Amino acid sequence: MRLSGGSPDVPCLTCGKRVYGIAWGTDCPDCRAIREARANQIGGRVALVATVCMGLYVWFQVPPEPALGRIYGAIAVLVTYVVVRRIVSRTAMEYLPR
C-alpha cells in the first residue's frame, strides 16, 4: 500500500541507493548478493579445512578392518563439510562489515 504523503523507497543500509520494497535497515538485493558471495566463499574455505581435519581423524583413528566403520566415517566427513559450511556462511553474513 502506497502512502500518499511520502516516498515508498527505502535507502539501502550499505550503499544508500533507494529501493522500493525493502525493510528499513536492510540491504538492497545487489549488496545482499555481494555479502552472500563473500560469506559463501569464507564458509567454503573453513569447511574445507574442517573436512580435511575430520578426514585425517577418521583415517588414523577408525580401524580399517570392519569396513562399516570406514563407511560411517566417510559419511561423517561429508556431513562435516555441509554443516560447517552452513554454520560459517550464516555467521559470516552476520559479522561481515557492511
N, C-alpha and C positions, 0 to 999 in steps of 0.2 A: 504494500500500500504506500503510495507516494504522499508525502506531506506537502501541503500547499505553500508553506512559507519558507522551506529550506531546501537545500540540495541533498539528494539521497546518496550522493557519493561520499565515501569514507576514505580518508588518507591511509595508505599502506604504512605499517609501522616501520619498515626498513627503508624504502625508497621515497616515500612521501607521495607517490602517484595516487591520484584519487580514482577509486574503483567502486563501481556500483555493486552492491550485494554482499560485501564482506562485513564482518562484525568489527566494532571498534577494538583497536589494539591487536589486530591480526595482520598477517602479511598478505600481499596480493598473490595471485596464483603464480606469477613469474618468480617472485622472491621465494615463495614456498618451494617451488621446484628446484631452485638453486640450493636451498638449505637441505632439502631431502637428498639431493645428489651427493652433497658433501657428507651428510650423515651416513648414507649407504656406503660410501667409499671408506669411511672410518670403520664402520661396522664390519665390512668385508675383510679389512686388514686385521682387525683384532680377532675376528672369528677364525681367520686362517691360522693365526699364531696359536690360539686356544685349541684348534683342531689338531695341529701338529703335536702340541704337548700331550693332548689326550691320546693321539695315535701312538706316540712313543711310550706312554704309560701302559697302554694295552699291549703293545708289542713285547715289552720287557716284563710285565707283571702277570699276564694271563698265560697259564701253561698251554703249550701247543697241542698236547695230546687229545683231550676231549675237544673236538672241533666246535662243539656248540658254544663253548666259552669264547672262542675267537669270533664266532658269528655275532654273538651278543656284543662283543667288544667293537666290532665294525659298525653295528647299528648305533652303539653309544657314540662313536666318533661322528657319524653323520648327524645325529641328533644334537650333539655339541655344537656343530657348525651352525645349524639352523637356529637354535635357541640363543646362542651368544650373539649372532648377527642381529637378531630382532631386538634383543635387550640393548645392545650397544647403539644400534641405529636410533631407537626411540630415546635413549638417554642423550645421545648426541644432539638430537633435534631440540631437546630442552635447554642444553647448555652451550650450544654453538653461539658465538657472538653474532649479533644482528648487524 
